[in-house]
Amino acid sequence: MRLYDNPASPFCRKVRIVLIETGLTDQVEIVPAAGHALDTGRMPLSENPLGKIPVLTRADGPALYDSRVICRYLDALAGGGLYPDSRLWEVLTLEATAEGIMDAAVLMVYEHRCRPEAAQSPAWVEAQWSRITRALDAVEARWTSHLAGKLTIAQIALGAGLGYLDFRHGDRDWRAGRPALAAWESQFATRPAMRETAPGA
């Protein structure tokens, strides 16, 4: 298998964490990819017509894309147990919340990177940050108990999302007013898979 990957992407990092946690790293070749909507660069367009990464190619079927699809496939392949039947819908909802945080955080970066300064909208950037803060507040208030116990894809996705906030938006201090989430992230970040996949590691 081949994984089209960029180490700065939180979506790609999520997949790489799953590879490590499920013991599948040696079965996947990492292929560097980069680009965005205005410059597709080295994106695997023939494998994913949407021009996004991560993308996982397989010998026994078409390429898979979207981190949620890839992670579910890898977990099924390895029997990793990251999607427990007993609380599947809660795990998937928290994973989707983390994906929304990542999506909004990446859009904030693209607004500055891909649009001329005169065309940039500070109000639009702040609207994305509002999406993030609402999601973080919801996790702090309602989802903290779901972050305990056996490893799930929800924990992995949230760890990748919070790591990206530190990487690209560290000046905004997402930890302020969220002591439970901050304490969880501090502990979760010590996992070997998290340290190994940290941006710049």
ZAVO-816644 format. One line per 2 residues: number of its first residue (from 1); their letters; for each residue x, y, z of N, C-alpha, C. Coordinates in nm, 2 decimals, padded with zeros to 4 digits. Layout:
! residues N
NUM> A> X:Y:Z:X:Y:Z:X:Y:Z ~ ...;
This chain:
! residues 201
1> MR> 00.08:-00.12:00.00:00.00:00.00:00.00:00.09:00.12:00.00 ~ 00.03:00.23:-00.05:00.10:00.36:-00.06:00.01:00.47:00.00;
3> LY> 00.07:00.55:00.09:00.00:00.66:00.15:00.05:00.79:00.10 ~ -00.03:00.87:00.03:00.01:01.00:-00.01:-00.01:01.09:00.11;
5> DN> 00.10:01.16:00.15:00.10:01.22:00.28:00.18:01.35:00.28 ~ 00.14:01.44:00.37:00.21:01.56:00.40:00.22:01.57:00.55;
7> PA> 00.34:01.58:00.61:00.35:01.58:00.76:00.29:01.70:00.83 ~ 00.26:01.81:00.75:00.20:01.92:00.81:00.05:01.91:00.82;
9> SP> -00.01:01.81:00.75:-00.16:01.80:00.75:-00.21:01.72:00.87 ~ -00.30:01.77:00.94:-00.36:01.70:01.06:-00.43:01.58:01.01;
11> FC> -00.49:01.58:00.89:-00.57:01.46:00.84:-00.47:01.35:00.81 ~ -00.36:01.38:00.75:-00.25:01.28:00.72:-00.19:01.23:00.85;
13> RK> -00.17:01.32:00.95:-00.11:01.28:01.08:-00.21:01.18:01.14 ~ -00.33:01.20:01.14:-00.43:01.11:01.20:-00.41:00.97:01.14;
15> VR> -00.39:00.96:01.01:-00.37:00.83:00.94:-00.24:00.77:00.99 ~ -00.14:00.85:01.00:-00.01:00.79:01.04:-00.01:00.74:01.18;
17> IV> -00.09:00.81:01.27:-00.10:00.76:01.41:-00.17:00.63:01.41 ~ -00.27:00.61:01.32:-00.34:00.49:01.32:-00.25:00.38:01.27;
19> LI> -00.17:00.41:01.17:-00.07:00.31:01.12:00.02:00.26:01.23 ~ 00.07:00.35:01.31:00.16:00.31:01.42:00.08:00.23:01.53;
21> ET> -00.04:00.28:01.57:-00.11:00.22:01.67:-00.16:00.08:01.63 ~ -00.18:00.06:01.50:-00.23:-00.07:01.46:-00.12:-00.17:01.41;
23> GL> 00.00:-00.12:01.41:00.12:-00.20:01.37:00.13:-00.22:01.22 ~ 00.07:-00.13:01.14:00.07:-00.15:01.00:00.18:-00.06:00.93;
25> TD> 00.26:00.01:01.00:00.35:00.10:00.94:00.44:00.03:00.83 ~ 00.49:-00.09:00.86:00.58:-00.15:00.76:00.51:-00.20:00.63;
27> QV> 00.38:-00.19:00.63:00.30:-00.24:00.51:00.26:-00.12:00.42 ~ 00.30:00.00:00.46:00.26:00.12:00.38:00.39:00.20:00.35;
29> EI> 00.40:00.23:00.22:00.50:00.33:00.17:00.45:00.47:00.17 ~ 00.52:00.56:00.24:00.48:00.70:00.24:00.53:00.77:00.12;
31> VP> 00.44:00.84:00.05:00.47:00.91:-00.07:00.44:01.06:-00.04 ~ 00.54:01.15:-00.05:00.52:01.29:-00.02:00.42:01.35:-00.12;
33> AA> 00.34:01.44:-00.07:00.24:01.51:-00.16:00.22:01.65:-00.10 ~ 00.19:01.74:-00.19:00.17:01.88:-00.15:00.09:01.95:-00.25;
35> GH> 00.01:02.06:-00.21:-00.07:02.14:-00.30:-00.19:02.19:-00.23 ~ -00.27:02.26:-00.31:-00.40:02.31:-00.26:-00.49:02.34:-00.38;
37> AL> -00.60:02.40:-00.36:-00.70:02.41:-00.46:-00.65:02.50:-00.58 ~ -00.57:02.60:-00.55:-00.52:02.69:-00.65:-00.39:02.64:-00.72;
39> DT> -00.33:02.55:-00.66:-00.20:02.49:-00.71:-00.19:02.35:-00.67 ~ -00.24:02.25:-00.75:-00.24:02.11:-00.71:-00.11:02.05:-00.69;
41> GR> 00.00:02.11:-00.74:00.13:02.07:-00.71:00.15:01.92:-00.73 ~ 00.19:01.85:-00.62:00.22:01.71:-00.63:00.10:01.63:-00.56;
43> MP> -00.02:01.68:-00.58:-00.13:01.60:-00.53:-00.16:01.48:-00.62 ~ -00.21:01.37:-00.57:-00.24:01.25:-00.65:-00.37:01.26:-00.71;
45> LS> -00.39:01.34:-00.82:-00.51:01.37:-00.88:-00.57:01.24:-00.94 ~ -00.49:01.16:-01.00:-00.55:01.04:-01.06:-00.61:00.94:-00.96;
47> EN> -00.56:00.95:-00.84:-00.61:00.86:-00.73:-00.73:00.92:-00.66 ~ -00.72:01.05:-00.64:-00.83:01.13:-00.58:-00.87:01.25:-00.66;
49> PL> -00.98:01.25:-00.74:-01.01:01.36:-00.82:-01.04:01.49:-00.75 ~ -01.06:01.48:-00.62:-01.09:01.60:-00.53:-00.96:01.68:-00.51;
51> GK> -00.84:01.61:-00.53:-00.72:01.68:-00.51:-00.68:01.70:-00.37 ~ -00.72:01.61:-00.28:-00.69:01.62:-00.14:-00.61:01.50:-00.09;
53> IP> -00.54:01.52:00.02:-00.48:01.41:00.09:-00.53:01.40:00.23 ~ -00.52:01.28:00.29:-00.44:01.16:00.25:-00.52:01.08:00.15;
55> VL> -00.44:01.00:00.08:-00.49:00.90:-00.02:-00.41:00.77:00.01 ~ -00.49:00.66:00.01:-00.43:00.53:00.03:-00.45:00.44:-00.09;
57> TR> -00.35:00.40:-00.16:-00.37:00.31:-00.27:-00.35:00.16:-00.22 ~ -00.42:00.07:-00.29:-00.42:-00.07:-00.25:-00.40:-00.15:-00.37;
59> AD> -00.35:-00.28:-00.35:-00.34:-00.37:-00.46:-00.47:-00.43:-00.50 ~ -00.57:-00.43:-00.41:-00.69:-00.51:-00.43:-00.81:-00.43:-00.45;
61> GP> -00.80:-00.30:-00.49:-00.91:-00.22:-00.51:-00.88:-00.07:-00.54 ~ -00.97:00.01:-00.56:-00.94:00.15:-00.59:-00.89:00.22:-00.47;
63> AL> -00.82:00.34:-00.50:-00.76:00.41:-00.39:-00.87:00.46:-00.30 ~ -00.83:00.47:-00.17:-00.92:00.52:-00.07:-00.88:00.66:-00.03;
65> YD> -00.98:00.75:-00.01:-00.94:00.89:00.04:-01.05:00.94:00.13 ~ -01.01:01.04:00.20:-01.08:01.10:00.32:-01.02:01.02:00.44;
67> SR> -00.97:01.09:00.54:-00.90:01.02:00.65:-00.99:00.93:00.73 ~ -01.12:00.96:00.73:-01.22:00.88:00.80:-01.23:00.74:00.74;
69> VI> -01.23:00.74:00.60:-01.24:00.62:00.53:-01.12:00.54:00.54 ~ -01.00:00.60:00.53:-00.87:00.53:00.54:-00.85:00.47:00.67;
71> CR> -00.88:00.55:00.78:-00.86:00.50:00.91:-00.95:00.38:00.94 ~ -01.08:00.39:00.90:-01.17:00.27:00.92:-01.12:00.15:00.85;
73> YL> -01.07:00.17:00.73:-01.01:00.05:00.65:-00.89:-00.01:00.72 ~ -00.80:00.08:00.76:-00.68:00.03:00.83:-00.71:-00.05:00.96;
75> DA> -00.81:00.01:01.03:-00.85:-00.06:01.16:-00.91:-00.19:01.13 ~ -00.99:-00.20:01.03:-01.05:-00.33:00.99:-00.95:-00.43:00.95;
77> LA> -00.85:-00.38:00.87:-00.74:-00.47:00.82:-00.66:-00.52:00.94 ~ -00.64:-00.44:01.04:-00.55:-00.48:01.15:-00.63:-00.54:01.27;
79> GG> -00.76:-00.52:01.27:-00.84:-00.57:01.38:-00.80:-00.48:01.51 ~ -00.79:-00.35:01.48:-00.73:-00.27:01.59:-00.83:-00.23:01.70;
81> GL> -00.96:-00.24:01.67:-01.06:-00.21:01.78:-01.08:-00.06:01.81 ~ -01.05:00.02:01.71:-01.06:00.17:01.73:-01.20:00.22:01.72;
83> YP> -01.29:00.13:01.68:-01.43:00.17:01.66:-01.52:00.07:01.74 ~ -01.52:00.09:01.88:-01.59:-00.01:01.96:-01.75:-00.01:01.94;
85> DS> -01.80:-00.13:01.92:-01.95:-00.14:01.90:-02.03:-00.08:02.01 ~ -01.98:-00.09:02.13:-02.06:-00.05:02.25:-02.09:00.10:02.25;
87> RL> -02.01:00.18:02.19:-02.03:00.33:02.19:-01.99:00.38:02.05 ~ -02.02:00.31:01.95:-01.98:00.35:01.81:-02.02:00.49:01.77;
89> WE> -02.15:00.52:01.80:-02.20:00.65:01.75:-02.14:00.76:01.82 ~ -02.11:00.75:01.95:-02.05:00.85:02.02:-01.90:00.87:01.97;
91> VL> -01.83:00.76:01.95:-01.70:00.77:01.89:-01.70:00.84:01.76 ~ -01.79:00.80:01.67:-01.79:00.86:01.54:-01.83:01.01:01.54;
93> TL> -01.92:01.05:01.63:-01.95:01.19:01.65:-01.84:01.27:01.70 ~ -01.76:01.22:01.80:-01.65:01.29:01.85:-01.54:01.30:01.74;
95> EA> -01.52:01.19:01.66:-01.43:01.20:01.55:-01.47:01.30:01.45 ~ -01.60:01.31:01.42:-01.65:01.42:01.33:-01.62:01.56:01.38;
97> TA> -01.64:01.57:01.51:-01.61:01.70:01.58:-01.47:01.74:01.56 ~ -01.38:01.64:01.58:-01.23:01.67:01.57:-01.20:01.70:01.42;
99> EG> -01.26:01.63:01.33:-01.24:01.66:01.18:-01.29:01.80:01.15 ~ -01.40:01.84:01.21:-01.45:01.98:01.19:-01.35:02.08:01.24;
101> IM> -01.29:02.06:01.35:-01.19:02.15:01.41:-01.07:02.16:01.31 ~ -01.02:02.04:01.26:-00.91:02.04:01.17:-00.95:02.12:01.04;
103> DA> -01.07:02.09:00.99:-01.11:02.16:00.87:-01.11:02.31:00.88 ~ -01.17:02.36:00.99:-01.17:02.50:01.01:-01.03:02.56:01.03;
105> AV> -00.95:02.49:01.10:-00.81:02.54:01.12:-00.73:02.54:01.00 ~ -00.75:02.45:00.91:-00.68:02.45:00.78:-00.73:02.56:00.69;
107> LM> -00.86:02.58:00.69:-00.92:02.69:00.61:-00.86:02.83:00.65 ~ -00.84:02.84:00.78:-00.78:02.97:00.83:-00.64:02.99:00.77;
109> VY> -00.56:02.88:00.76:-00.43:02.89:00.70:-00.44:02.92:00.56 ~ -00.53:02.85:00.48:-00.54:02.87:00.34:-00.59:03.02:00.31;
111> EH> -00.67:03.08:00.39:-00.71:03.21:00.37:-00.59:03.31:00.35 ~ -00.49:03.29:00.44:-00.37:03.37:00.43:-00.28:03.33:00.32;
113> RC> -00.27:03.20:00.30:-00.17:03.14:00.21:-00.21:03.15:00.06 ~ -00.34:03.14:00.04:-00.39:03.12:-00.10:-00.46:03.24:-00.16;
115> RP> -00.49:03.34:-00.08:-00.57:03.46:-00.13:-00.48:03.58:-00.12 ~ -00.48:03.67:-00.21:-00.41:03.80:-00.20:-00.45:03.87:-00.08;
117> EA> -00.36:03.95:-00.02:-00.39:04.01:00.11:-00.51:04.10:00.10 ~ -00.53:04.17:-00.01:-00.65:04.26:-00.03:-00.78:04.18:-00.03;
119> AQ> -00.77:04.06:-00.07:-00.90:03.98:-00.08:-00.92:03.90:00.04 ~ -00.84:03.90:00.14:-00.85:03.82:00.26:-00.96:03.88:00.35;
121> SP> -01.03:03.79:00.42:-01.14:03.84:00.51:-01.12:03.80:00.65 ~ -01.07:03.90:00.73:-01.05:03.87:00.87:-01.18:03.82:00.94;
123> AW> -01.30:03.87:00.90:-01.42:03.82:00.96:-01.45:03.67:00.93 ~ -01.41:03.63:00.81:-01.42:03.49:00.77:-01.33:03.40:00.85;
125> VE> -01.21:03.45:00.87:-01.11:03.38:00.95:-01.16:03.36:01.10 ~ -01.22:03.47:01.15:-01.27:03.47:01.29:-01.39:03.37:01.30;
127> AQ> -01.47:03.37:01.19:-01.59:03.28:01.19:-01.54:03.13:01.19 ~ -01.43:03.10:01.13:-01.37:02.97:01.14:-01.32:02.94:01.28;
129> WS> -01.26:03.04:01.34:-01.21:03.02:01.48:-01.33:03.00:01.57 ~ -01.44:03.07:01.54:-01.56:03.05:01.63:-01.61:02.91:01.62;
131> RI> -01.61:02.85:01.50:-01.64:02.71:01.49:-01.56:02.62:01.58 ~ -01.43:02.65:01.58:-01.33:02.57:01.66:-01.36:02.59:01.81;
133> TR> -01.38:02.71:01.85:-01.40:02.73:01.99:-01.53:02.67:02.04 ~ -01.64:02.68:01.96:-01.76:02.61:02.00:-01.74:02.46:02.01;
135> AL> -01.67:02.40:01.92:-01.64:02.26:01.92:-01.56:02.22:02.05 ~ -01.45:02.30:02.08:-01.37:02.28:02.19:-01.45:02.29:02.32;
137> DA> -01.54:02.39:02.33:-01.62:02.41:02.45:-01.72:02.29:02.47 ~ -01.77:02.23:02.36:-01.86:02.12:02.36:-01.78:02.00:02.41;
139> VE> -01.66:01.98:02.37:-01.58:01.87:02.41:-01.55:01.88:02.56 ~ -01.51:02.00:02.60:-01.48:02.02:02.74:-01.61:01.99:02.83;
141> AR> -01.72:02.04:02.78:-01.84:02.03:02.87:-01.91:01.89:02.86 ~ -01.90:01.82:02.74:-01.99:01.70:02.73:-01.91:01.58:02.69;
143> WT> -01.79:01.59:02.64:-01.72:01.47:02.58:-01.60:01.42:02.65 ~ -01.56:01.49:02.76:-01.44:01.45:02.83:-01.44:01.31:02.87;
145> SH> -01.55:01.26:02.92:-01.55:01.12:02.97:-01.53:01.02:02.86 ~ -01.56:01.06:02.73:-01.53:00.97:02.62:-01.39:00.96:02.58;
147> LA> -01.30:01.04:02.64:-01.16:01.04:02.61:-01.08:00.95:02.70 ~ -01.15:00.89:02.79:-01.08:00.80:02.89:-01.10:00.66:02.83;
149> GK> -01.02:00.57:02.89:-01.03:00.43:02.85:-00.95:00.39:02.73 ~ -00.99:00.27:02.67:-00.92:00.21:02.56:-00.91:00.31:02.44;
151> LT> -00.80:00.30:02.37:-00.78:00.39:02.26:-00.89:00.37:02.15 ~ -00.94:00.49:02.10:-01.04:00.49:01.99:-01.00:00.59:01.89;
153> IA> -01.06:00.58:01.77:-01.04:00.68:01.67:-01.07:00.82:01.71 ~ -01.17:00.84:01.80:-01.20:00.97:01.85:-01.09:01.04:01.92;
155> QI> -01.02:00.96:02.00:-00.90:01.02:02.07:-00.79:01.05:01.97 ~ -00.77:00.97:01.88:-00.66:00.99:01.78:-00.69:01.12:01.70;
157> AL> -00.82:01.13:01.65:-00.86:01.25:01.57:-00.85:01.37:01.65 ~ -00.89:01.37:01.78:-00.88:01.49:01.86:-00.74:01.53:01.89;
159> GA> -00.66:01.43:01.92:-00.52:01.45:01.94:-00.45:01.52:01.82 ~ -00.48:01.47:01.70:-00.42:01.53:01.58:-00.48:01.67:01.56;
161> GL> -00.60:01.69:01.59:-00.66:01.83:01.57:-00.60:01.93:01.67 ~ -00.59:01.89:01.79:-00.53:01.98:01.89:-00.39:02.01:01.86;
163> GY> -00.31:01.91:01.82:-00.18:01.93:01.78:-00.16:02.03:01.66 ~ -00.26:02.03:01.57:-00.25:02.12:01.46:-00.28:02.26:01.51;
165> LD> -00.37:02.28:01.61:-00.40:02.41:01.66:-00.27:02.47:01.72 ~ -00.19:02.38:01.79:-00.07:02.43:01.85:00.03:02.46:01.74;
167> FR> 00.03:02.38:01.63:00.13:02.40:01.52:00.10:02.53:01.44 ~ -00.02:02.55:01.41:-00.05:02.67:01.32:-00.12:02.78:01.39;
169> HG> -00.18:02.76:01.50:-00.25:02.87:01.57:-00.22:02.88:01.72 ~ -00.09:02.86:01.75:-00.05:02.85:01.89:-00.08:02.98:01.96;
171> DR> -00.08:03.09:01.89:-00.10:03.22:01.96:-00.24:03.24:02.01 ~ -00.33:03.15:01.97:-00.47:03.17:02.01:-00.51:03.10:02.14;
173> DW> -00.42:03.01:02.19:-00.43:02.95:02.32:-00.56:02.88:02.34 ~ -00.58:02.77:02.27:-00.70:02.69:02.28:-00.73:02.64:02.42;
175> RA> -00.62:02.62:02.50:-00.63:02.56:02.63:-00.70:02.65:02.74 ~ -00.70:02.78:02.71:-00.76:02.88:02.81:-00.91:02.84:02.84;
177> GR> -00.94:02.82:02.96:-01.08:02.80:03.00:-01.12:02.65:02.98 ~ -01.03:02.57:02.94:-01.06:02.43:02.91:-00.96:02.33:02.99;
179> PA> -00.97:02.33:03.12:-00.86:02.26:03.19:-00.87:02.11:03.17 ~ -00.99:02.05:03.16:-01.00:01.91:03.14:-00.94:01.86:03.01;
181> LA> -00.98:01.94:02.90:-00.93:01.90:02.77:-00.78:01.92:02.76 ~ -00.73:02.03:02.82:-00.59:02.06:02.82:-00.51:01.95:02.90;
183> AW> -00.56:01.90:03.01:-00.50:01.80:03.09:-00.49:01.67:03.01 ~ -00.61:01.64:02.94:-00.61:01.51:02.86:-00.51:01.52:02.74;
185> ES> -00.50:01.64:02.67:-00.41:01.65:02.56:-00.27:01.64:02.61 ~ -00.23:01.69:02.72:-00.10:01.69:02.77:-00.06:01.54:02.80;
187> QF> -00.15:01.46:02.85:-00.11:01.32:02.87:-00.11:01.24:02.74 ~ -00.21:01.27:02.65:-00.22:01.19:02.53:-00.10:01.22:02.43;
189> AT> -00.05:01.34:02.44:00.06:01.38:02.35:00.19:01.31:02.39 ~ 00.19:01.24:02.50:00.31:01.16:02.53:00.32:01.02:02.47;
191> RP> 00.21:00.98:02.41:00.21:00.85:02.34:00.32:00.85:02.24 ~ 00.39:00.74:02.22:00.49:00.73:02.12:00.44:00.77:01.98;
193> AM> 00.32:00.72:01.94:00.27:00.75:01.81:00.25:00.90:01.79 ~ 00.21:00.97:01.90:00.19:01.12:01.89:00.33:01.19:01.88;
195> RE> 00.42:01.15:01.96:00.55:01.21:01.95:00.62:01.19:01.81 ~ 00.60:01.07:01.76:00.67:01.03:01.63:00.61:01.11:01.51;
197> TA> 00.48:01.14:01.52:00.41:01.21:01.41:00.40:01.36:01.43 ~ 00.45:01.41:01.54:00.43:01.56:01.56:00.50:01.64:01.44;
199> PG> 00.43:01.74:01.40:00.49:01.83:01.29:00.64:01.87:01.33 ~ 00.73:01.84:01.24:00.87:01.88:01.27:00.95:01.77:01.34;
201> A> 00.88:01.66:01.38:00.95:01.55:01.45:01.04:01.48:01.36;
